[in-house]
Amino acid sequence: MSDLFSTVVTNQDLHARTLARFRQAGIRLPKLSELAAPRLIDSAILAALEKVDPDAPDPLNLYRVHWYNGPDRRRQAAVPGHIVLPSALTGVAAKIIVALGDRFPIIAAHKVLAAYGCLVPRLVTGQFDLDRQRAVWPSTGNYCRGGVAISRILQCRSVAVLPEGMSRERFSWLEKWTTDPADIVRTPGSESNLKEIYDACHLLAQDPQNVILNQFSEFGNYIVHRAVTGPALEAVFRAVKGDSRLKARAFVCASGSGGTLAAGDHLKASLGLDIAAVEATECPTLLRNGYGEHNIQGIGDKHVPLIHNVFNTDYVIGISERTPDSLLVLFNSEAGRTYLRERKGLPADLIDQLAHLGLSAIANIAAAIKLARYQGLGGDDAVLTVATDGAAMYGSQLGETIDTAFAGRFDALAAAEVFGQHLLGIAPDALIELTRPERERIFNLGYYTWVEQQGVSLEDFDRRRHQAFWDGLMEMVPVWDRLIEEFGTVRA
């Protein structure tokens, strides 16, 4: 609903100062419509982009914050990057279609899109002071990296808040992109410790110069994924379908912040599919009101995100952390790759593409297989999902898994066991097909986080029950596009 956001400039002086700084720095902001359909981007910008390193803090890289980057991440592709996993790998007849997030610029993960959708609306309405305020990005990894990247490009000081137990690769990236070690706040625990992140943000929020951009409650995260990721996934499906009888049956995605799940709202409206949320069985919050700890980095737990449209969700699927941990080794070790090539007959180019799958991506794929088995899907059916990031972000995790789960040695026998247990052996358990009472239960569970702990009003909490609320949020897309256009930033 538009009443959640400003539709006009609220501080003309601040707006003018931000505009002057952007003009001086040559920063121009892409509209959401351009990120959803990058063919609309000015040809001069596209030509200039070919000379820009996709991992550089260059303002032009804002025009790569979309799903249509090609394999070199420099040029656009006609269709967003994706993999269609064959039955020889998944063990199910249905096509599992995976959109690739590691083609996004700077952080090689699609969370940079969410960060853009959360910060830019504040800038174009004069609600963020680049000279005095800091953007605080609470996350379990990729979102805070995306926030730091967007902030640096937009000349905004930022703070990353994430658990100390996340992968070393995340911290190495942050250490290179932040200017002050104090701008990386390490909270206790790991993937399962979101409450500790919130506690740290409460302390930071006591300073009015800190603006908390909480991906779990920022509706800009929902809006940008429904507006940009949803149409991208629809384009992928239509390209795979071609003239065939293929039918999109489901969109499967880890619950995480609830942002990427918003793409499912677009896909349900356009393709008529079901939406399935994924979580770790070690922490079955949506499944059983449960708790625990897990290592599927990037998916969150122990609460229901404020921006999760629970009443439009059809399934909850649990996946054990052992599955993505083990399959990460299978897909990226020499023994695993040899097994897939020589014993399972997978082509080399497909095996190479498995490196595009990080831990949460593999969890999504396993859940897609589980749902395909539960629904009895056949060769004319497709399940869509996403890979937030690739295996490059988990090199340290791969080595740790080999040491702890495979006694330091991963060979052909171990590869066969992993393939049999974690792909062919996936059973349709830890899965709920949601009825109205089940949706009510999950929705109500969010009360304790958002109303009791985080201070959301009961009225604002309850209006999220209705699909009209979520559809109304999308009224902001043309408003933000107009404000971005009126912002008047320099031409390339």
TASUL-V642409 format. One record per residue. N is the residue number from 1. PSI is psi in whole degrees, 0 to 359 (NA if undefined). OMEGA is omega as a letter, one per 20 degrees, with the letter a starting at -180 (999 if undefined). NEAR is the number of other C-alpha atoms within 12 Angstrom. Layout:
n=N psi=PSI omega=OMEGA near=NEAR
n=N psi=PSI omega=OMEGA near=NEAR
This chain:
n=1 psi=141 omega=a near=25
n=2 psi=340 omega=a near=22
n=3 psi=349 omega=r near=14
n=4 psi=342 omega=a near=20
n=5 psi=156 omega=r near=27
n=6 psi=135 omega=r near=22
n=7 psi=1 omega=r near=25
n=8 psi=169 omega=r near=26
n=9 psi=125 omega=a near=27
n=10 psi=339 omega=a near=20
n=11 psi=98 omega=a near=19
n=12 psi=321 omega=a near=19
n=13 psi=313 omega=r near=16
n=14 psi=319 omega=r near=24
n=15 psi=316 omega=a near=32
n=16 psi=321 omega=r near=26
n=17 psi=320 omega=r near=24
n=18 psi=317 omega=r near=35
n=19 psi=317 omega=r near=34
n=20 psi=320 omega=r near=20
n=21 psi=318 omega=a near=25
n=22 psi=322 omega=r near=27
n=23 psi=319 omega=r near=21
n=24 psi=322 omega=a near=16
n=25 psi=354 omega=a near=20
n=26 psi=32 omega=a near=21
n=27 psi=127 omega=r near=32
n=28 psi=136 omega=a near=35
n=29 psi=130 omega=r near=45
n=30 psi=147 omega=r near=42
n=31 psi=157 omega=r near=39
n=32 psi=325 omega=r near=43
n=33 psi=329 omega=r near=33
n=34 psi=325 omega=r near=32
n=35 psi=329 omega=r near=40
n=36 psi=326 omega=a near=37
n=37 psi=80 omega=a near=32
n=38 psi=347 omega=r near=32
n=39 psi=342 omega=r near=23
n=40 psi=349 omega=a near=18
n=41 psi=141 omega=a near=30
n=42 psi=136 omega=a near=22
n=43 psi=329 omega=r near=17
n=44 psi=323 omega=r near=15
n=45 psi=318 omega=r near=30
n=46 psi=320 omega=r near=25
n=47 psi=318 omega=r near=17
n=48 psi=327 omega=a near=23
n=49 psi=330 omega=a near=29
n=50 psi=339 omega=a near=22
n=51 psi=0 omega=a near=18
n=52 psi=129 omega=r near=25
n=53 psi=125 omega=a near=20
n=54 psi=349 omega=r near=33
n=55 psi=11 omega=a near=32
n=56 psi=152 omega=r near=25
n=57 psi=52 omega=a near=27
n=58 psi=133 omega=a near=28
n=59 psi=331 omega=r near=37
n=60 psi=336 omega=r near=38
n=61 psi=347 omega=r near=41
n=62 psi=332 omega=r near=42
n=63 psi=7 omega=r near=50
n=64 psi=7 omega=a near=54
n=65 psi=65 omega=a near=50
n=66 psi=176 omega=a near=54
n=67 psi=357 omega=a near=49
n=68 psi=15 omega=r near=41
n=69 psi=141 omega=a near=40
n=70 psi=181 omega=a near=25
n=71 psi=329 omega=r near=25
n=72 psi=357 omega=r near=21
n=73 psi=12 omega=r near=35
n=74 psi=318 omega=a near=30
n=75 psi=160 omega=r near=34
n=76 psi=150 omega=r near=33
n=77 psi=155 omega=r near=24
n=78 psi=330 omega=a near=19
n=79 psi=140 omega=r near=30
n=80 psi=145 omega=a near=41
n=81 psi=137 omega=a near=36
n=82 psi=164 omega=r near=39
n=83 psi=138 omega=r near=35
n=84 psi=111 omega=a near=33
n=85 psi=129 omega=a near=36
n=86 psi=163 omega=r near=25
n=87 psi=330 omega=r near=24
n=88 psi=335 omega=r near=25
n=89 psi=316 omega=a near=35
n=90 psi=334 omega=a near=36
n=91 psi=5 omega=r near=31
n=92 psi=154 omega=a near=34
n=93 psi=329 omega=a near=26
n=94 psi=151 omega=r near=35
n=95 psi=127 omega=r near=38
n=96 psi=114 omega=a near=50
n=97 psi=123 omega=a near=43
n=98 psi=118 omega=r near=45
n=99 psi=141 omega=a near=49
n=100 psi=116 omega=a near=43
n=101 psi=346 omega=a near=46
n=102 psi=7 omega=r near=46
n=103 psi=354 omega=r near=39
n=104 psi=154 omega=a near=44
n=105 psi=161 omega=r near=43
n=106 psi=306 omega=a near=43
n=107 psi=358 omega=a near=43
n=108 psi=44 omega=r near=41
n=109 psi=148 omega=a near=46
n=110 psi=355 omega=r near=45
n=111 psi=344 omega=r near=50
n=112 psi=333 omega=r near=47
n=113 psi=316 omega=r near=52
n=114 psi=318 omega=r near=51
n=115 psi=318 omega=r near=50
n=116 psi=316 omega=a near=50
n=117 psi=341 omega=a near=47
n=118 psi=325 omega=a near=43
n=119 psi=316 omega=a near=45
n=120 psi=319 omega=r near=41
n=121 psi=328 omega=r near=44
n=122 psi=323 omega=a near=36
n=123 psi=317 omega=a near=39
n=124 psi=352 omega=r near=45
n=125 psi=7 omega=r near=34
n=126 psi=36 omega=a near=28
n=127 psi=13 omega=r near=30
n=128 psi=130 omega=a near=39
n=129 psi=107 omega=a near=33
n=130 psi=336 omega=a near=34
n=131 psi=333 omega=a near=19
n=132 psi=335 omega=a near=20
n=133 psi=158 omega=r near=26
n=134 psi=137 omega=r near=31
n=135 psi=122 omega=a near=46
n=136 psi=125 omega=a near=44
n=137 psi=92 omega=r near=49
n=138 psi=136 omega=a near=48
n=139 psi=167 omega=r near=51
n=140 psi=18 omega=r near=47
n=141 psi=285 omega=a near=52
n=142 psi=325 omega=r near=50
n=143 psi=318 omega=r near=48
n=144 psi=328 omega=r near=48
n=145 psi=317 omega=r near=48
n=146 psi=320 omega=r near=49
n=147 psi=318 omega=r near=48
n=148 psi=319 omega=a near=46
n=149 psi=309 omega=r near=48
n=150 psi=319 omega=a near=47
n=151 psi=316 omega=a near=39
n=152 psi=318 omega=r near=33
n=153 psi=323 omega=a near=37
n=154 psi=13 omega=r near=40
n=155 psi=41 omega=a near=33
n=156 psi=130 omega=r near=32
n=157 psi=142 omega=a near=33
n=158 psi=162 omega=r near=44
n=159 psi=128 omega=r near=45
n=160 psi=129 omega=r near=50
n=161 psi=118 omega=a near=48
n=162 psi=158 omega=a near=45
n=163 psi=144 omega=a near=37
n=164 psi=342 omega=a near=27
n=165 psi=6 omega=r near=26
n=166 psi=170 omega=a near=34
n=167 psi=147 omega=r near=33
n=168 psi=327 omega=a near=24
n=169 psi=323 omega=r near=25
n=170 psi=313 omega=a near=40
n=171 psi=324 omega=r near=31
n=172 psi=318 omega=r near=20
n=173 psi=312 omega=a near=26
n=174 psi=322 omega=a near=38
n=175 psi=332 omega=r near=22
n=176 psi=332 omega=a near=22
n=177 psi=348 omega=r near=32
n=178 psi=153 omega=a near=30
n=179 psi=343 omega=a near=19
n=180 psi=127 omega=r near=15
n=181 psi=333 omega=r near=18
n=182 psi=346 omega=r near=16
n=183 psi=2 omega=r near=29
n=184 psi=110 omega=a near=34
n=185 psi=115 omega=a near=34
n=186 psi=119 omega=r near=32
n=187 psi=160 omega=a near=28
n=188 psi=146 omega=r near=22
n=189 psi=206 omega=a near=21
n=190 psi=216 omega=a near=31
n=191 psi=329 omega=a near=39
n=192 psi=8 omega=a near=39
n=193 psi=61 omega=a near=36
n=194 psi=326 omega=r near=40
n=195 psi=321 omega=r near=31
n=196 psi=326 omega=r near=26
n=197 psi=314 omega=r near=36
n=198 psi=320 omega=r near=34
n=199 psi=317 omega=r near=24
n=200 psi=322 omega=r near=30
n=201 psi=325 omega=r near=32
n=202 psi=319 omega=r near=24
n=203 psi=317 omega=r near=18
n=204 psi=325 omega=a near=29
n=205 psi=346 omega=r near=23
n=206 psi=338 omega=r near=13
n=207 psi=115 omega=a near=16
n=208 psi=346 omega=r near=18
n=209 psi=347 omega=r near=21
n=210 psi=123 omega=r near=30
n=211 psi=115 omega=a near=33
n=212 psi=121 omega=r near=39
n=213 psi=79 omega=a near=42
n=214 psi=111 omega=a near=43
n=215 psi=336 omega=a near=47
n=216 psi=344 omega=a near=43
n=217 psi=359 omega=r near=39
n=218 psi=111 omega=a near=34
n=219 psi=344 omega=r near=43
n=220 psi=328 omega=r near=44
n=221 psi=313 omega=r near=44
n=222 psi=311 omega=a near=46
n=223 psi=314 omega=a near=50
n=224 psi=326 omega=r near=51
n=225 psi=322 omega=r near=49
n=226 psi=324 omega=a near=45
n=227 psi=329 omega=a near=43
n=228 psi=308 omega=a near=43
n=229 psi=320 omega=r near=48
n=230 psi=305 omega=r near=39
n=231 psi=328 omega=r near=37
n=232 psi=316 omega=r near=44
n=233 psi=325 omega=r near=49
n=234 psi=319 omega=r near=43
n=235 psi=320 omega=r near=32
n=236 psi=311 omega=a near=35
n=237 psi=315 omega=a near=41
n=238 psi=327 omega=r near=25
n=239 psi=319 omega=r near=21
n=240 psi=320 omega=a near=32
n=241 psi=314 omega=a near=22
n=242 psi=231 omega=r near=12
n=243 psi=12 omega=a near=11
n=244 psi=182 omega=r near=15
n=245 psi=14 omega=a near=15
n=246 psi=136 omega=a near=25
n=247 psi=130 omega=r near=30
n=248 psi=119 omega=a near=40
n=249 psi=329 omega=a near=36
n=250 psi=153 omega=r near=44
n=251 psi=123 omega=a near=54
n=252 psi=128 omega=a near=52
n=253 psi=138 omega=r near=49
n=254 psi=143 omega=a near=47
n=255 psi=315 omega=r near=50
n=256 psi=235 omega=r near=47
n=257 psi=348 omega=a near=43
n=258 psi=353 omega=a near=45
n=259 psi=305 omega=a near=48
n=260 psi=330 omega=r near=55
n=261 psi=335 omega=r near=47
n=262 psi=332 omega=r near=48
n=263 psi=329 omega=r near=46
n=264 psi=328 omega=r near=49
n=265 psi=320 omega=r near=45
n=266 psi=314 omega=a near=35
n=267 psi=325 omega=r near=38
n=268 psi=319 omega=r near=29
n=269 psi=323 omega=a near=22
n=270 psi=328 omega=a near=22
n=271 psi=350 omega=r near=28
n=272 psi=26 omega=a near=19
n=273 psi=172 omega=r near=29
n=274 psi=160 omega=r near=38
n=275 psi=128 omega=r near=45
n=276 psi=128 omega=r near=49
n=277 psi=140 omega=a near=54
n=278 psi=141 omega=r near=51
n=279 psi=170 omega=a near=53
n=280 psi=136 omega=r near=47
n=281 psi=339 omega=r near=33
n=282 psi=345 omega=r near=29
n=283 psi=74 omega=a near=32
n=284 psi=66 omega=a near=34
n=285 psi=307 omega=r near=35
n=286 psi=327 omega=a near=45
n=287 psi=314 omega=a near=36
n=288 psi=22 omega=a near=25
n=289 psi=33 omega=a near=24
n=290 psi=188 omega=a near=22
n=291 psi=178 omega=r near=22
n=292 psi=202 omega=a near=26
n=293 psi=143 omega=a near=27
n=294 psi=177 omega=a near=35
n=295 psi=25 omega=r near=39
n=296 psi=84 omega=a near=45
n=297 psi=128 omega=r near=45
n=298 psi=358 omega=a near=51
n=299 psi=350 omega=r near=51
n=300 psi=174 omega=r near=48
n=301 psi=186 omega=r near=44
n=302 psi=10 omega=r near=36
n=303 psi=166 omega=r near=42
n=304 psi=116 omega=a near=40
n=305 psi=145 omega=r near=44
n=306 psi=331 omega=a near=43
n=307 psi=12 omega=r near=41
n=308 psi=118 omega=r near=46
n=309 psi=82 omega=a near=47
n=310 psi=319 omega=a near=41
n=311 psi=358 omega=r near=33
n=312 psi=9 omega=a near=41
n=313 psi=135 omega=a near=41
n=314 psi=332 omega=a near=34
n=315 psi=153 omega=r near=40
n=316 psi=132 omega=a near=42
n=317 psi=129 omega=r near=45
n=318 psi=138 omega=r near=47
n=319 psi=133 omega=r near=46
n=320 psi=144 omega=r near=35
n=321 psi=336 omega=a near=37
n=322 psi=331 omega=a near=31
n=323 psi=304 omega=r near=40
n=324 psi=325 omega=r near=39
n=325 psi=312 omega=a near=41
n=326 psi=319 omega=a near=42
n=327 psi=332 omega=r near=48
n=328 psi=319 omega=r near=46
n=329 psi=315 omega=r near=46
n=330 psi=317 omega=a near=44
n=331 psi=340 omega=a near=40
n=332 psi=3 omega=r near=36
n=333 psi=157 omega=a near=30
n=334 psi=317 omega=a near=21
n=335 psi=320 omega=r near=24
n=336 psi=316 omega=a near=34
n=337 psi=321 omega=r near=34
n=338 psi=317 omega=r near=26
n=339 psi=314 omega=a near=32
n=340 psi=325 omega=a near=33
n=341 psi=310 omega=a near=24
n=342 psi=324 omega=a near=18
n=343 psi=330 omega=a near=19
n=344 psi=353 omega=r near=25
n=345 psi=23 omega=r near=18
n=346 psi=139 omega=r near=25
n=347 psi=151 omega=a near=21
n=348 psi=323 omega=a near=18
n=349 psi=325 omega=r near=16
n=350 psi=317 omega=r near=23
n=351 psi=320 omega=r near=31
n=352 psi=323 omega=a near=23
n=353 psi=343 omega=r near=28
n=354 psi=343 omega=r near=39
n=355 psi=348 omega=r near=33
n=356 psi=0 omega=a near=37
n=357 psi=113 omega=r near=45
n=358 psi=189 omega=a near=44
n=359 psi=312 omega=a near=47
n=360 psi=328 omega=r near=51
n=361 psi=317 omega=r near=50
n=362 psi=322 omega=r near=50
n=363 psi=319 omega=r near=48
n=364 psi=318 omega=a near=50
n=365 psi=316 omega=r near=51
n=366 psi=320 omega=r near=53
n=367 psi=324 omega=r near=51
n=368 psi=319 omega=r near=53
n=369 psi=316 omega=a near=49
n=370 psi=316 omega=a near=40
n=371 psi=321 omega=r near=48
n=372 psi=322 omega=r near=39
n=373 psi=317 omega=a near=29
n=374 psi=317 omega=a near=24
n=375 psi=353 omega=a near=25
n=376 psi=41 omega=a near=20
n=377 psi=149 omega=a near=27
n=378 psi=193 omega=a near=25
n=379 psi=340 omega=r near=23
n=380 psi=12 omega=a near=22
n=381 psi=150 omega=r near=32
n=382 psi=145 omega=r near=43
n=383 psi=128 omega=a near=53
n=384 psi=143 omega=r near=52
n=385 psi=181 omega=a near=53
n=386 psi=154 omega=r near=52
n=387 psi=106 omega=a near=45
n=388 psi=314 omega=a near=48
n=389 psi=183 omega=a near=42
n=390 psi=180 omega=a near=38
n=391 psi=340 omega=a near=40
n=392 psi=336 omega=a near=27
n=393 psi=359 omega=a near=35
n=394 psi=29 omega=r near=36
n=395 psi=318 omega=r near=24
n=396 psi=324 omega=r near=23
n=397 psi=322 omega=r near=32
n=398 psi=312 omega=r near=33
n=399 psi=320 omega=r near=26
n=400 psi=321 omega=r near=23
n=401 psi=319 omega=r near=28
n=402 psi=318 omega=a near=29
n=403 psi=317 omega=a near=17
n=404 psi=320 omega=a near=16
n=405 psi=338 omega=a near=22
n=406 psi=21 omega=r near=24
n=407 psi=34 omega=r near=13
n=408 psi=4 omega=a near=15
n=409 psi=122 omega=r near=22
n=410 psi=109 omega=a near=34
n=411 psi=190 omega=a near=22
n=412 psi=322 omega=r near=25
n=413 psi=317 omega=r near=18
n=414 psi=322 omega=r near=26
n=415 psi=317 omega=r near=35
n=416 psi=320 omega=r near=28
n=417 psi=317 omega=r near=22
n=418 psi=316 omega=a near=32
n=419 psi=315 omega=a near=33
n=420 psi=319 omega=a near=25
n=421 psi=316 omega=a near=23
n=422 psi=0 omega=r near=35
n=423 psi=290 omega=a near=36
n=424 psi=332 omega=a near=25
n=425 psi=4 omega=r near=22
n=426 psi=124 omega=a near=32
n=427 psi=154 omega=a near=28
n=428 psi=54 omega=r near=25
n=429 psi=179 omega=a near=22
n=430 psi=47 omega=a near=28
n=431 psi=133 omega=r near=33
n=432 psi=127 omega=r near=32
n=433 psi=114 omega=a near=26
n=434 psi=126 omega=r near=26
n=435 psi=174 omega=r near=17
n=436 psi=315 omega=r near=18
n=437 psi=324 omega=r near=14
n=438 psi=320 omega=r near=24
n=439 psi=320 omega=r near=28
n=440 psi=316 omega=a near=23
n=441 psi=312 omega=a near=22
n=442 psi=316 omega=r near=38
n=443 psi=312 omega=a near=35
n=444 psi=330 omega=r near=28
n=445 psi=330 omega=r near=27
n=446 psi=341 omega=a near=36
n=447 psi=318 omega=a near=27
n=448 psi=326 omega=r near=24
n=449 psi=308 omega=a near=27
n=450 psi=323 omega=a near=28
n=451 psi=308 omega=a near=21
n=452 psi=319 omega=a near=15
n=453 psi=320 omega=a near=16
n=454 psi=358 omega=r near=24
n=455 psi=17 omega=r near=17
n=456 psi=138 omega=r near=20
n=457 psi=150 omega=r near=18
n=458 psi=325 omega=r near=19
n=459 psi=314 omega=r near=13
n=460 psi=325 omega=r near=21
n=461 psi=313 omega=a near=30
n=462 psi=329 omega=a near=23
n=463 psi=349 omega=r near=22
n=464 psi=355 omega=r near=33
n=465 psi=337 omega=a near=29
n=466 psi=135 omega=a near=20
n=467 psi=331 omega=r near=21
n=468 psi=327 omega=r near=17
n=469 psi=311 omega=a near=25
n=470 psi=320 omega=r near=32
n=471 psi=324 omega=r near=26
n=472 psi=331 omega=r near=21
n=473 psi=328 omega=a near=34
n=474 psi=352 omega=r near=32
n=475 psi=341 omega=a near=26
n=476 psi=342 omega=a near=34
n=477 psi=306 omega=r near=34
n=478 psi=331 omega=r near=22
n=479 psi=311 omega=r near=26
n=480 psi=321 omega=r near=39
n=481 psi=319 omega=r near=31
n=482 psi=316 omega=a near=24
n=483 psi=322 omega=r near=31
n=484 psi=317 omega=r near=35
n=485 psi=319 omega=r near=24
n=486 psi=343 omega=a near=22
n=487 psi=334 omega=r near=35
n=488 psi=29 omega=r near=24
n=489 psi=161 omega=a near=27
n=490 psi=155 omega=r near=23
n=491 psi=152 omega=a near=22
n=492 psi=NA omega=999 near=22
